[in-house]
Amino acid sequence: MEHSSRYFKNEACEYYPCHAVAPDADFNCLFCYCPLNRYTDCPGTPQYIERADGSRIKDCSACTFPHQPENYDRVIAFLVEKMK
């Protein structure tokens, strides 16, 4: 895949890969900071860590949903829907 407005892979980044992926994976760095993070109903696969006081913290460290190139349209559609 080429770098474009829909896909960017930055293997020179000191944090690449930020998730465990195969070395030859098409890993999209376009959403380096996940725009879905603030939503509890995001289409990804977050885990939740429960604190002693009962509050929960969203943990996306095992989620690669926004980094999969085929999910670009789903990420954008989800965000568009949230902006309505």
mmCIF file of the N, C-alpha and C atoms, coordinates in Angstrom:
data_MODEL
# 
_entry.id   MODEL 
# 
loop_
_atom_site.group_PDB 
_atom_site.id 
_atom_site.type_symbol 
_atom_site.label_atom_id 
_atom_site.label_alt_id 
_atom_site.label_comp_id 
_atom_site.label_asym_id 
_atom_site.label_entity_id 
_atom_site.label_seq_id 
_atom_site.pdbx_PDB_ins_code 
_atom_site.Cartn_x 
_atom_site.Cartn_y 
_atom_site.Cartn_z 
_atom_site.occupancy 
_atom_site.B_iso_or_equiv 
_atom_site.pdbx_formal_charge 
_atom_site.auth_seq_id 
_atom_site.auth_comp_id 
_atom_site.auth_asym_id 
_atom_site.auth_atom_id 
_atom_site.pdbx_PDB_model_num 
ATOM 1   N N  . MET A 1 1  ? 0.828   -1.179 0.000  1.00 0.00 ? 1  MET A N  1 
ATOM 2   C CA . MET A 1 1  ? 0.000   0.000  0.000  1.00 0.00 ? 1  MET A CA 1 
ATOM 3   C C  . MET A 1 1  ? 0.879   1.250  0.000  1.00 0.00 ? 1  MET A C  1 
ATOM 4   N N  . GLU A 1 2  ? 0.472   2.231  -0.708 1.00 0.00 ? 2  GLU A N  1 
ATOM 5   C CA . GLU A 1 2  ? 1.226   3.481  -0.744 1.00 0.00 ? 2  GLU A CA 1 
ATOM 6   C C  . GLU A 1 2  ? 0.748   4.418  0.351  1.00 0.00 ? 2  GLU A C  1 
ATOM 7   N N  . HIS A 1 3  ? 1.606   5.395  0.670  1.00 0.00 ? 3  HIS A N  1 
ATOM 8   C CA . HIS A 1 3  ? 1.177   6.449  1.589  1.00 0.00 ? 3  HIS A CA 1 
ATOM 9   C C  . HIS A 1 3  ? 0.127   7.286  0.870  1.00 0.00 ? 3  HIS A C  1 
ATOM 10  N N  . SER A 1 4  ? -0.939  7.590  1.549  1.00 0.00 ? 4  SER A N  1 
ATOM 11  C CA . SER A 1 4  ? -2.032  8.344  0.941  1.00 0.00 ? 4  SER A CA 1 
ATOM 12  C C  . SER A 1 4  ? -2.828  9.025  2.044  1.00 0.00 ? 4  SER A C  1 
ATOM 13  N N  . SER A 1 5  ? -3.949  9.607  1.691  1.00 0.00 ? 5  SER A N  1 
ATOM 14  C CA . SER A 1 5  ? -4.799  10.225 2.702  1.00 0.00 ? 5  SER A CA 1 
ATOM 15  C C  . SER A 1 5  ? -5.539  9.169  3.523  1.00 0.00 ? 5  SER A C  1 
ATOM 16  N N  . ARG A 1 6  ? -5.472  7.915  3.097  1.00 0.00 ? 6  ARG A N  1 
ATOM 17  C CA . ARG A 1 6  ? -6.161  6.821  3.787  1.00 0.00 ? 6  ARG A CA 1 
ATOM 18  C C  . ARG A 1 6  ? -5.216  5.861  4.505  1.00 0.00 ? 6  ARG A C  1 
ATOM 19  N N  . TYR A 1 7  ? -3.919  5.975  4.214  1.00 0.00 ? 7  TYR A N  1 
ATOM 20  C CA . TYR A 1 7  ? -2.969  4.999  4.757  1.00 0.00 ? 7  TYR A CA 1 
ATOM 21  C C  . TYR A 1 7  ? -1.584  5.611  4.880  1.00 0.00 ? 7  TYR A C  1 
ATOM 22  N N  . PHE A 1 8  ? -0.946  5.354  5.997  1.00 0.00 ? 8  PHE A N  1 
ATOM 23  C CA . PHE A 1 8  ? 0.424   5.804  6.207  1.00 0.00 ? 8  PHE A CA 1 
ATOM 24  C C  . PHE A 1 8  ? 1.094   4.837  7.171  1.00 0.00 ? 8  PHE A C  1 
ATOM 25  N N  . LYS A 1 9  ? 2.255   4.374  6.805  1.00 0.00 ? 9  LYS A N  1 
ATOM 26  C CA . LYS A 1 9  ? 3.003   3.460  7.668  1.00 0.00 ? 9  LYS A CA 1 
ATOM 27  C C  . LYS A 1 9  ? 4.334   4.121  7.999  1.00 0.00 ? 9  LYS A C  1 
ATOM 28  N N  . ASN A 1 10 ? 4.614   4.312  9.278  1.00 0.00 ? 10 ASN A N  1 
ATOM 29  C CA . ASN A 1 10 ? 5.831   4.992  9.704  1.00 0.00 ? 10 ASN A CA 1 
ATOM 30  C C  . ASN A 1 10 ? 6.721   4.049  10.502 1.00 0.00 ? 10 ASN A C  1 
ATOM 31  N N  . GLU A 1 11 ? 7.482   3.247  9.810  1.00 0.00 ? 11 GLU A N  1 
ATOM 32  C CA . GLU A 1 11 ? 8.369   2.294  10.477 1.00 0.00 ? 11 GLU A CA 1 
ATOM 33  C C  . GLU A 1 11 ? 9.545   2.980  11.158 1.00 0.00 ? 11 GLU A C  1 
ATOM 34  N N  . ALA A 1 12 ? 9.784   4.259  10.856 1.00 0.00 ? 12 ALA A N  1 
ATOM 35  C CA . ALA A 1 12 ? 10.866  5.008  11.483 1.00 0.00 ? 12 ALA A CA 1 
ATOM 36  C C  . ALA A 1 12 ? 10.466  5.556  12.854 1.00 0.00 ? 12 ALA A C  1 
ATOM 37  N N  . CYS A 1 13 ? 9.197   5.476  13.187 1.00 0.00 ? 13 CYS A N  1 
ATOM 38  C CA . CYS A 1 13 ? 8.715   5.975  14.475 1.00 0.00 ? 13 CYS A CA 1 
ATOM 39  C C  . CYS A 1 13 ? 9.335   5.166  15.613 1.00 0.00 ? 13 CYS A C  1 
ATOM 40  N N  . GLU A 1 14 ? 9.729   5.857  16.669 1.00 0.00 ? 14 GLU A N  1 
ATOM 41  C CA . GLU A 1 14 ? 10.341  5.148  17.798 1.00 0.00 ? 14 GLU A CA 1 
ATOM 42  C C  . GLU A 1 14 ? 9.367   4.209  18.499 1.00 0.00 ? 14 GLU A C  1 
ATOM 43  N N  . TYR A 1 15 ? 8.072   4.398  18.294 1.00 0.00 ? 15 TYR A N  1 
ATOM 44  C CA . TYR A 1 15 ? 7.055   3.556  18.925 1.00 0.00 ? 15 TYR A CA 1 
ATOM 45  C C  . TYR A 1 15 ? 6.492   2.483  17.996 1.00 0.00 ? 15 TYR A C  1 
ATOM 46  N N  . TYR A 1 16 ? 6.954   2.460  16.756 1.00 0.00 ? 16 TYR A N  1 
ATOM 47  C CA . TYR A 1 16 ? 6.435   1.483  15.783 1.00 0.00 ? 16 TYR A CA 1 
ATOM 48  C C  . TYR A 1 16 ? 7.017   0.116  16.066 1.00 0.00 ? 16 TYR A C  1 
ATOM 49  N N  . PRO A 1 17 ? 6.230   -0.910 16.061 1.00 0.00 ? 17 PRO A N  1 
ATOM 50  C CA . PRO A 1 17 ? 4.770   -0.888 16.074 1.00 0.00 ? 17 PRO A CA 1 
ATOM 51  C C  . PRO A 1 17 ? 4.277   -0.683 17.501 1.00 0.00 ? 17 PRO A C  1 
ATOM 52  N N  . CYS A 1 18 ? 3.203   0.056  17.631 1.00 0.00 ? 18 CYS A N  1 
ATOM 53  C CA . CYS A 1 18 ? 2.653   0.336  18.963 1.00 0.00 ? 18 CYS A CA 1 
ATOM 54  C C  . CYS A 1 18 ? 1.804   -0.820 19.476 1.00 0.00 ? 18 CYS A C  1 
ATOM 55  N N  . HIS A 1 19 ? 1.531   -1.781 18.605 1.00 0.00 ? 19 HIS A N  1 
ATOM 56  C CA . HIS A 1 19 ? 0.792   -2.992 18.971 1.00 0.00 ? 19 HIS A CA 1 
ATOM 57  C C  . HIS A 1 19 ? 1.554   -4.184 18.408 1.00 0.00 ? 19 HIS A C  1 
ATOM 58  N N  . ALA A 1 20 ? 1.323   -5.347 18.957 1.00 0.00 ? 20 ALA A N  1 
ATOM 59  C CA . ALA A 1 20 ? 1.970   -6.556 18.458 1.00 0.00 ? 20 ALA A CA 1 
ATOM 60  C C  . ALA A 1 20 ? 1.351   -6.937 17.112 1.00 0.00 ? 20 ALA A C  1 
ATOM 61  N N  . VAL A 1 21 ? 2.144   -6.850 16.049 1.00 0.00 ? 21 VAL A N  1 
ATOM 62  C CA . VAL A 1 21 ? 1.688   -7.204 14.707 1.00 0.00 ? 21 VAL A CA 1 
ATOM 63  C C  . VAL A 1 21 ? 2.792   -7.967 13.989 1.00 0.00 ? 21 VAL A C  1 
ATOM 64  N N  . ALA A 1 22 ? 2.410   -8.685 12.961 1.00 0.00 ? 22 ALA A N  1 
ATOM 65  C CA . ALA A 1 22 ? 3.392   -9.398 12.150 1.00 0.00 ? 22 ALA A CA 1 
ATOM 66  C C  . ALA A 1 22 ? 4.298   -8.370 11.459 1.00 0.00 ? 22 ALA A C  1 
ATOM 67  N N  . PRO A 1 23 ? 5.575   -8.683 11.288 1.00 0.00 ? 23 PRO A N  1 
ATOM 68  C CA . PRO A 1 23 ? 6.513   -7.732 10.679 1.00 0.00 ? 23 PRO A CA 1 
ATOM 69  C C  . PRO A 1 23 ? 6.091   -7.228 9.298  1.00 0.00 ? 23 PRO A C  1 
ATOM 70  N N  . ASP A 1 24 ? 5.418   -8.043 8.531  1.00 0.00 ? 24 ASP A N  1 
ATOM 71  C CA . ASP A 1 24 ? 5.026   -7.648 7.177  1.00 0.00 ? 24 ASP A CA 1 
ATOM 72  C C  . ASP A 1 24 ? 3.565   -7.169 7.097  1.00 0.00 ? 24 ASP A C  1 
ATOM 73  N N  . ALA A 1 25 ? 2.946   -6.911 8.242  1.00 0.00 ? 25 ALA A N  1 
ATOM 74  C CA . ALA A 1 25 ? 1.537   -6.505 8.274  1.00 0.00 ? 25 ALA A CA 1 
ATOM 75  C C  . ALA A 1 25 ? 1.345   -5.117 7.671  1.00 0.00 ? 25 ALA A C  1 
ATOM 76  N N  . ASP A 1 26 ? 0.211   -4.923 7.017  1.00 0.00 ? 26 ASP A N  1 
ATOM 77  C CA . ASP A 1 26 ? -0.203  -3.589 6.593  1.00 0.00 ? 26 ASP A CA 1 
ATOM 78  C C  . ASP A 1 26 ? -0.759  -2.909 7.829  1.00 0.00 ? 26 ASP A C  1 
ATOM 79  N N  . PHE A 1 27 ? 0.065   -2.099 8.457  1.00 0.00 ? 27 PHE A N  1 
ATOM 80  C CA . PHE A 1 27 ? -0.293  -1.453 9.716  1.00 0.00 ? 27 PHE A CA 1 
ATOM 81  C C  . PHE A 1 27 ? -0.434  0.031  9.456  1.00 0.00 ? 27 PHE A C  1 
ATOM 82  N N  . ASN A 1 28 ? -1.648  0.549  9.585  1.00 0.00 ? 28 ASN A N  1 
ATOM 83  C CA . ASN A 1 28 ? -1.934  1.945  9.266  1.00 0.00 ? 28 ASN A CA 1 
ATOM 84  C C  . ASN A 1 28 ? -1.637  2.836  10.471 1.00 0.00 ? 28 ASN A C  1 
ATOM 85  N N  . CYS A 1 29 ? -0.662  3.716  10.311 1.00 0.00 ? 29 CYS A N  1 
ATOM 86  C CA . CYS A 1 29 ? -0.297  4.658  11.371 1.00 0.00 ? 29 CYS A CA 1 
ATOM 87  C C  . CYS A 1 29 ? -1.086  5.963  11.281 1.00 0.00 ? 29 CYS A C  1 
ATOM 88  N N  . LEU A 1 30 ? -1.984  6.056  10.329 1.00 0.00 ? 30 LEU A N  1 
ATOM 89  C CA . LEU A 1 30 ? -2.756  7.280  10.132 1.00 0.00 ? 30 LEU A CA 1 
ATOM 90  C C  . LEU A 1 30 ? -3.493  7.694  11.399 1.00 0.00 ? 30 LEU A C  1 
ATOM 91  N N  . PHE A 1 31 ? -4.051  6.732  12.102 1.00 0.00 ? 31 PHE A N  1 
ATOM 92  C CA . PHE A 1 31 ? -4.749  7.020  13.352 1.00 0.00 ? 31 PHE A CA 1 
ATOM 93  C C  . PHE A 1 31 ? -3.832  6.664  14.524 1.00 0.00 ? 31 PHE A C  1 
ATOM 94  N N  . CYS A 1 32 ? -2.672  7.277  14.546 1.00 0.00 ? 32 CYS A N  1 
ATOM 95  C CA . CYS A 1 32 ? -1.681  6.996  15.588 1.00 0.00 ? 32 CYS A CA 1 
ATOM 96  C C  . CYS A 1 32 ? -2.311  7.149  16.967 1.00 0.00 ? 32 CYS A C  1 
ATOM 97  N N  . TYR A 1 33 ? -2.967  8.270  17.184 1.00 0.00 ? 33 TYR A N  1 
ATOM 98  C CA . TYR A 1 33 ? -3.767  8.422  18.394 1.00 0.00 ? 33 TYR A CA 1 
ATOM 99  C C  . TYR A 1 33 ? -5.198  8.098  17.990 1.00 0.00 ? 33 TYR A C  1 
ATOM 100 N N  . CYS A 1 34 ? -5.738  7.074  18.535 1.00 0.00 ? 34 CYS A N  1 
ATOM 101 C CA . CYS A 1 34 ? -7.034  6.570  18.092 1.00 0.00 ? 34 CYS A CA 1 
ATOM 102 C C  . CYS A 1 34 ? -8.165  7.583  18.318 1.00 0.00 ? 34 CYS A C  1 
ATOM 103 N N  . PRO A 1 35 ? -8.843  7.985  17.254 1.00 0.00 ? 35 PRO A N  1 
ATOM 104 C CA . PRO A 1 35 ? -9.954  8.920  17.406 1.00 0.00 ? 35 PRO A CA 1 
ATOM 105 C C  . PRO A 1 35 ? -11.191 8.271  18.034 1.00 0.00 ? 35 PRO A C  1 
ATOM 106 N N  . LEU A 1 36 ? -11.148 6.958  18.209 1.00 0.00 ? 36 LEU A N  1 
ATOM 107 C CA . LEU A 1 36 ? -12.278 6.240  18.797 1.00 0.00 ? 36 LEU A CA 1 
ATOM 108 C C  . LEU A 1 36 ? -12.130 6.085  20.311 1.00 0.00 ? 36 LEU A C  1 
ATOM 109 N N  . ASN A 1 37 ? -10.991 6.452  20.825 1.00 0.00 ? 37 ASN A N  1 
ATOM 110 C CA . ASN A 1 37 ? -10.667 6.212  22.228 1.00 0.00 ? 37 ASN A CA 1 
ATOM 111 C C  . ASN A 1 37 ? -11.704 6.766  23.189 1.00 0.00 ? 37 ASN A C  1 
ATOM 112 N N  . ARG A 1 38 ? -12.257 7.913  22.904 1.00 0.00 ? 38 ARG A N  1 
ATOM 113 C CA . ARG A 1 38 ? -13.192 8.540  23.848 1.00 0.00 ? 38 ARG A CA 1 
ATOM 114 C C  . ARG A 1 38 ? -14.574 7.904  23.864 1.00 0.00 ? 38 ARG A C  1 
ATOM 115 N N  . TYR A 1 39 ? -14.841 6.987  22.938 1.00 0.00 ? 39 TYR A N  1 
ATOM 116 C CA . TYR A 1 39 ? -16.186 6.408  22.823 1.00 0.00 ? 39 TYR A CA 1 
ATOM 117 C C  . TYR A 1 39 ? -16.243 5.000  23.430 1.00 0.00 ? 39 TYR A C  1 
ATOM 118 N N  . THR A 1 40 ? -17.201 4.780  24.304 1.00 0.00 ? 40 THR A N  1 
ATOM 119 C CA . THR A 1 40 ? -17.347 3.447  24.903 1.00 0.00 ? 40 THR A CA 1 
ATOM 120 C C  . THR A 1 40 ? -17.958 2.455  23.916 1.00 0.00 ? 40 THR A C  1 
ATOM 121 N N  . ASP A 1 41 ? -18.633 2.962  22.892 1.00 0.00 ? 41 ASP A N  1 
ATOM 122 C CA . ASP A 1 41 ? -19.257 2.080  21.901 1.00 0.00 ? 41 ASP A CA 1 
ATOM 123 C C  . ASP A 1 41 ? -18.432 1.984  20.607 1.00 0.00 ? 41 ASP A C  1 
ATOM 124 N N  . CYS A 1 42 ? -17.145 2.212  20.699 1.00 0.00 ? 42 CYS A N  1 
ATOM 125 C CA . CYS A 1 42 ? -16.303 2.155  19.503 1.00 0.00 ? 42 CYS A CA 1 
ATOM 126 C C  . CYS A 1 42 ? -16.361 0.750  18.893 1.00 0.00 ? 42 CYS A C  1 
ATOM 127 N N  . PRO A 1 43 ? -16.117 0.625  17.603 1.00 0.00 ? 43 PRO A N  1 
ATOM 128 C CA . PRO A 1 43 ? -16.194 -0.680 16.951 1.00 0.00 ? 43 PRO A CA 1 
ATOM 129 C C  . PRO A 1 43 ? -14.960 -1.558 17.172 1.00 0.00 ? 43 PRO A C  1 
ATOM 130 N N  . GLY A 1 44 ? -14.001 -1.063 17.919 1.00 0.00 ? 44 GLY A N  1 
ATOM 131 C CA . GLY A 1 44 ? -12.790 -1.837 18.195 1.00 0.00 ? 44 GLY A CA 1 
ATOM 132 C C  . GLY A 1 44 ? -13.019 -2.882 19.280 1.00 0.00 ? 44 GLY A C  1 
ATOM 133 N N  . THR A 1 45 ? -11.923 -3.358 19.837 1.00 0.00 ? 45 THR A N  1 
ATOM 134 C CA . THR A 1 45 ? -11.994 -4.412 20.851 1.00 0.00 ? 45 THR A CA 1 
ATOM 135 C C  . THR A 1 45 ? -11.258 -3.997 22.129 1.00 0.00 ? 45 THR A C  1 
ATOM 136 N N  . PRO A 1 46 ? -11.726 -2.927 22.779 1.00 0.00 ? 46 PRO A N  1 
ATOM 137 C CA . PRO A 1 46 ? -11.036 -2.501 23.997 1.00 0.00 ? 46 PRO A CA 1 
ATOM 138 C C  . PRO A 1 46 ? -11.322 -3.433 25.166 1.00 0.00 ? 46 PRO A C  1 
ATOM 139 N N  . GLN A 1 47 ? -10.443 -3.382 26.121 1.00 0.00 ? 47 GLN A N  1 
ATOM 140 C CA . GLN A 1 47 ? -10.644 -4.049 27.400 1.00 0.00 ? 47 GLN A CA 1 
ATOM 141 C C  . GLN A 1 47 ? -10.894 -2.940 28.419 1.00 0.00 ? 47 GLN A C  1 
ATOM 142 N N  . TYR A 1 48 ? -11.390 -3.282 29.565 1.00 0.00 ? 48 TYR A N  1 
ATOM 143 C CA . TYR A 1 48 ? -11.605 -2.290 30.612 1.00 0.00 ? 48 TYR A CA 1 
ATOM 144 C C  . TYR A 1 48 ? -10.936 -2.767 31.891 1.00 0.00 ? 48 TYR A C  1 
ATOM 145 N N  . ILE A 1 49 ? -10.246 -1.838 32.534 1.00 0.00 ? 49 ILE A N  1 
ATOM 146 C CA . ILE A 1 49 ? -9.578  -2.112 33.800 1.00 0.00 ? 49 ILE A CA 1 
ATOM 147 C C  . ILE A 1 49 ? -10.423 -1.467 34.891 1.00 0.00 ? 49 ILE A C  1 
ATOM 148 N N  . GLU A 1 50 ? -10.793 -2.260 35.870 1.00 0.00 ? 50 GLU A N  1 
ATOM 149 C CA . GLU A 1 50 ? -11.605 -1.718 36.950 1.00 0.00 ? 50 GLU A CA 1 
ATOM 150 C C  . GLU A 1 50 ? -10.704 -1.314 38.108 1.00 0.00 ? 50 GLU A C  1 
ATOM 151 N N  . ARG A 1 51 ? -10.900 -0.096 38.562 1.00 0.00 ? 51 ARG A N  1 
ATOM 152 C CA . ARG A 1 51 ? -10.143 0.418  39.701 1.00 0.00 ? 51 ARG A CA 1 
ATOM 153 C C  . ARG A 1 51 ? -10.786 -0.025 41.004 1.00 0.00 ? 51 ARG A C  1 
ATOM 154 N N  . ALA A 1 52 ? -10.055 0.146  42.072 1.00 0.00 ? 52 ALA A N  1 
ATOM 155 C CA . ALA A 1 52 ? -10.563 -0.241 43.393 1.00 0.00 ? 52 ALA A CA 1 
ATOM 156 C C  . ALA A 1 52 ? -11.843 0.510  43.758 1.00 0.00 ? 52 ALA A C  1 
ATOM 157 N N  . ASP A 1 53 ? -11.979 1.750  43.251 1.00 0.00 ? 53 ASP A N  1 
ATOM 158 C CA . ASP A 1 53 ? -13.166 2.531  43.573 1.00 0.00 ? 53 ASP A CA 1 
ATOM 159 C C  . ASP A 1 53 ? -14.356 2.218  42.657 1.00 0.00 ? 53 ASP A C  1 
ATOM 160 N N  . GLY A 1 54 ? -14.187 1.250  41.756 1.00 0.00 ? 54 GLY A N  1 
ATOM 161 C CA . GLY A 1 54 ? -15.269 0.843  40.868 1.00 0.00 ? 54 GLY A CA 1 
ATOM 162 C C  . GLY A 1 54 ? -15.274 1.539  39.516 1.00 0.00 ? 54 GLY A C  1 
ATOM 163 N N  . SER A 1 55 ? -14.491 2.606  39.357 1.00 0.00 ? 55 SER A N  1 
ATOM 164 C CA . SER A 1 55 ? -14.420 3.282  38.056 1.00 0.00 ? 55 SER A CA 1 
ATOM 165 C C  . SER A 1 55 ? -13.626 2.410  37.079 1.00 0.00 ? 55 SER A C  1 
ATOM 166 N N  . ARG A 1 56 ? -13.886 2.652  35.801 1.00 0.00 ? 56 ARG A N  1 
ATOM 167 C CA . ARG A 1 56 ? -13.235 1.831  34.783 1.00 0.00 ? 56 ARG A CA 1 
ATOM 168 C C  . ARG A 1 56 ? -12.380 2.695  33.867 1.00 0.00 ? 56 ARG A C  1 
ATOM 169 N N  . ILE A 1 57 ? -11.270 2.111  33.409 1.00 0.00 ? 57 ILE A N  1 
ATOM 170 C CA . ILE A 1 57 ? -10.365 2.763  32.476 1.00 0.00 ? 57 ILE A CA 1 
ATOM 171 C C  . ILE A 1 57 ? -10.359 1.933  31.196 1.00 0.00 ? 57 ILE A C  1 
ATOM 172 N N  . LYS A 1 58 ? -10.528 2.592  30.075 1.00 0.00 ? 58 LYS A N  1 
ATOM 173 C CA . LYS A 1 58 ? -10.516 1.911  28.781 1.00 0.00 ? 58 LYS A CA 1 
ATOM 174 C C  . LYS A 1 58 ? -9.068  1.599  28.407 1.00 0.00 ? 58 LYS A C  1 
ATOM 175 N N  . ASP A 1 59 ? -8.799  0.351  28.094 1.00 0.00 ? 59 ASP A N  1 
ATOM 176 C CA . ASP A 1 59 ? -7.460  -0.101 27.711 1.00 0.00 ? 59 ASP A CA 1 
ATOM 177 C C  . ASP A 1 59 ? -7.501  -0.602 26.275 1.00 0.00 ? 59 ASP A C  1 
ATOM 178 N N  . CYS A 1 60 ? -6.900  0.153  25.367 1.00 0.00 ? 60 CYS A N  1 
ATOM 179 C CA . CYS A 1 60 ? -6.918  -0.191 23.942 1.00 0.00 ? 60 CYS A CA 1 
ATOM 180 C C  . CYS A 1 60 ? -5.596  -0.801 23.477 1.00 0.00 ? 60 CYS A C  1 
ATOM 181 N N  . SER A 1 61 ? -4.754  -1.187 24.411 1.00 0.00 ? 61 SER A N  1 
ATOM 182 C CA . SER A 1 61 ? -3.421  -1.657 24.039 1.00 0.00 ? 61 SER A CA 1 
ATOM 183 C C  . SER A 1 61 ? -3.431  -2.917 23.178 1.00 0.00 ? 61 SER A C  1 
ATOM 184 N N  . ALA A 1 62 ? -4.478  -3.713 23.241 1.00 0.00 ? 62 ALA A N  1 
ATOM 185 C CA . ALA A 1 62 ? -4.542  -4.928 22.423 1.00 0.00 ? 62 ALA A CA 1 
ATOM 186 C C  . ALA A 1 62 ? -5.419  -4.749 21.179 1.00 0.00 ? 62 ALA A C  1 
ATOM 187 N N  . CYS A 1 63 ? -5.961  -3.555 20.982 1.00 0.00 ? 63 CYS A N  1 
ATOM 188 C CA . CYS A 1 63 ? -6.859  -3.306 19.856 1.00 0.00 ? 63 CYS A CA 1 
ATOM 189 C C  . CYS A 1 63 ? -6.091  -2.740 18.661 1.00 0.00 ? 63 CYS A C  1 
ATOM 190 N N  . THR A 1 64 ? -6.255  -3.353 17.518 1.00 0.00 ? 64 THR A N  1 
ATOM 191 C CA . THR A 1 64 ? -5.606  -2.859 16.298 1.00 0.00 ? 64 THR A CA 1 
ATOM 192 C C  . THR A 1 64 ? -6.633  -2.401 15.262 1.00 0.00 ? 64 THR A C  1 
ATOM 193 N N  . PHE A 1 65 ? -7.879  -2.283 15.665 1.00 0.00 ? 65 PHE A N  1 
ATOM 194 C CA . PHE A 1 65 ? -8.943  -1.939 14.728 1.00 0.00 ? 65 PHE A CA 1 
ATOM 195 C C  . PHE A 1 65 ? -8.630  -0.716 13.861 1.00 0.00 ? 65 PHE A C  1 
ATOM 196 N N  . PRO A 1 66 ? -8.257  0.441  14.427 1.00 0.00 ? 66 PRO A N  1 
ATOM 197 C CA . PRO A 1 66 ? -8.018  1.612  13.580 1.00 0.00 ? 66 PRO A CA 1 
ATOM 198 C C  . PRO A 1 66 ? -6.739  1.501  12.747 1.00 0.00 ? 66 PRO A C  1 
ATOM 199 N N  . HIS A 1 67 ? -5.898  0.557  13.063 1.00 0.00 ? 67 HIS A N  1 
ATOM 200 C CA . HIS A 1 67 ? -4.640  0.387  12.339 1.00 0.00 ? 67 HIS A CA 1 
ATOM 201 C C  . HIS A 1 67 ? -4.748  -0.586 11.163 1.00 0.00 ? 67 HIS A C  1 
ATOM 202 N N  . GLN A 1 68 ? -5.879  -1.249 11.051 1.00 0.00 ? 68 GLN A N  1 
ATOM 203 C CA . GLN A 1 68 ? -6.091  -2.165 9.924  1.00 0.00 ? 68 GLN A CA 1 
ATOM 204 C C  . GLN A 1 68 ? -6.607  -1.348 8.746  1.00 0.00 ? 68 GLN A C  1 
ATOM 205 N N  . PRO A 1 69 ? -5.853  -1.314 7.628  1.00 0.00 ? 69 PRO A N  1 
ATOM 206 C CA . PRO A 1 69 ? -6.226  -0.473 6.495  1.00 0.00 ? 69 PRO A CA 1 
ATOM 207 C C  . PRO A 1 69 ? -7.660  -0.655 6.015  1.00 0.00 ? 69 PRO A C  1 
ATOM 208 N N  . GLU A 1 70 ? -8.176  -1.854 6.089  1.00 0.00 ? 70 GLU A N  1 
ATOM 209 C CA . GLU A 1 70 ? -9.535  -2.122 5.613  1.00 0.00 ? 70 GLU A CA 1 
ATOM 210 C C  . GLU A 1 70 ? -10.606 -1.477 6.502  1.00 0.00 ? 70 GLU A C  1 
ATOM 211 N N  . ASN A 1 71 ? -10.231 -0.987 7.672  1.00 0.00 ? 71 ASN A N  1 
ATOM 212 C CA . ASN A 1 71 ? -11.198 -0.368 8.584  1.00 0.00 ? 71 ASN A CA 1 
ATOM 213 C C  . ASN A 1 71 ? -11.266 1.151  8.479  1.00 0.00 ? 71 ASN A C  1 
ATOM 214 N N  . TYR A 1 72 ? -10.510 1.744  7.568  1.00 0.00 ? 72 TYR A N  1 
ATOM 215 C CA . TYR A 1 72 ? -10.518 3.199  7.418  1.00 0.00 ? 72 TYR A CA 1 
ATOM 216 C C  . TYR A 1 72 ? -11.940 3.734  7.243  1.00 0.00 ? 72 TYR A C  1 
ATOM 217 N N  . ASP A 1 73 ? -12.694 3.175  6.303  1.00 0.00 ? 73 ASP A N  1 
ATOM 218 C CA . ASP A 1 73 ? -14.053 3.655  6.043  1.00 0.00 ? 73 ASP A CA 1 
ATOM 219 C C  . ASP A 1 73 ? -14.959 3.493  7.259  1.00 0.00 ? 73 ASP A C  1 
ATOM 220 N N  . ARG A 1 74 ? -14.775 2.433  8.012  1.00 0.00 ? 74 ARG A N  1 
ATOM 221 C CA . ARG A 1 74 ? -15.598 2.212  9.213  1.00 0.00 ? 74 ARG A CA 1 
ATOM 222 C C  . ARG A 1 74 ? -15.278 3.238  10.297 1.00 0.00 ? 74 ARG A C  1 
ATOM 223 N N  . VAL A 1 75 ? -13.997 3.581  10.447 1.00 0.00 ? 75 VAL A N  1 
ATOM 224 C CA . VAL A 1 75 ? -13.601 4.595  11.426 1.00 0.00 ? 75 VAL A CA 1 
ATOM 225 C C  . VAL A 1 75 ? -14.227 5.939  11.055 1.00 0.00 ? 75 VAL A C  1 
ATOM 226 N N  . ILE A 1 76 ? -14.092 6.321  9.789  1.00 0.00 ? 76 ILE A N  1 
ATOM 227 C CA . ILE A 1 76 ? -14.638 7.603  9.341  1.00 0.00 ? 76 ILE A CA 1 
ATOM 228 C C  . ILE A 1 76 ? -16.158 7.629  9.480  1.00 0.00 ? 76 ILE A C  1 
ATOM 229 N N  . ALA A 1 77 ? -16.834 6.556  9.084  1.00 0.00 ? 77 ALA A N  1 
ATOM 230 C CA . ALA A 1 77 ? -18.303 6.494  9.198  1.00 0.00 ? 77 ALA A CA 1 
ATOM 231 C C  . ALA A 1 77 ? -18.738 6.603  10.666 1.00 0.00 ? 77 ALA A C  1 
ATOM 232 N N  . PHE A 1 78 ? -18.024 5.949  11.556 1.00 0.00 ? 78 PHE A N  1 
ATOM 233 C CA . PHE A 1 78 ? -18.349 6.005  12.974 1.00 0.00 ? 78 PHE A CA 1 
ATOM 234 C C  . PHE A 1 78 ? -18.221 7.439  13.480 1.00 0.00 ? 78 PHE A C  1 
ATOM 235 N N  . LEU A 1 79 ? -17.139 8.116  13.107 1.00 0.00 ? 79 LEU A N  1 
ATOM 236 C CA . LEU A 1 79 ? -16.929 9.494  13.553 1.00 0.00 ? 79 LEU A CA 1 
ATOM 237 C C  . LEU A 1 79 ? -17.960 10.455 12.968 1.00 0.00 ? 79 LEU A C  1 
ATOM 238 N N  . VAL A 1 80 ? -18.295 10.256 11.715 1.00 0.00 ? 80 VAL A N  1 
ATOM 239 C CA . VAL A 1 80 ? -19.327 11.094 11.080 1.00 0.00 ? 80 VAL A CA 1 
ATOM 240 C C  . VAL A 1 80 ? -20.646 10.938 11.825 1.00 0.00 ? 80 VAL A C  1 
ATOM 241 N N  . GLU A 1 81 ? -20.991 9.720  12.161 1.00 0.00 ? 81 GLU A N  1 
ATOM 242 C CA . GLU A 1 81 ? -22.242 9.465  12.888 1.00 0.00 ? 81 GLU A CA 1 
ATOM 243 C C  . GLU A 1 81 ? -22.235 10.147 14.245 1.00 0.00 ? 81 GLU A C  1 
ATOM 244 N N  . LYS A 1 82 ? -21.095 10.137 14.904 1.00 0.00 ? 82 LYS A N  1 
ATOM 245 C CA . LYS A 1 82 ? -20.988 10.758 16.230 1.00 0.00 ? 82 LYS A CA 1 
ATOM 246 C C  . LYS A 1 82 ? -21.105 12.282 16.155 1.00 0.00 ? 82 LYS A C  1 
ATOM 247 N N  . MET A 1 83 ? -20.759 12.858 15.026 1.00 0.00 ? 83 MET A N  1 
ATOM 248 C CA . MET A 1 83 ? -20.818 14.316 14.869 1.00 0.00 ? 83 MET A CA 1 
ATOM 249 C C  . MET A 1 83 ? -22.206 14.832 14.535 1.00 0.00 ? 83 MET A C  1 
ATOM 250 N N  . LYS A 1 84 ? -23.142 13.941 14.250 1.00 0.00 ? 84 LYS A N  1 
ATOM 251 C CA . LYS A 1 84 ? -24.501 14.376 13.903 1.00 0.00 ? 84 LYS A CA 1 
ATOM 252 C C  . LYS A 1 84 ? -25.246 14.890 15.106 1.00 0.00 ? 84 LYS A C  1 
# 
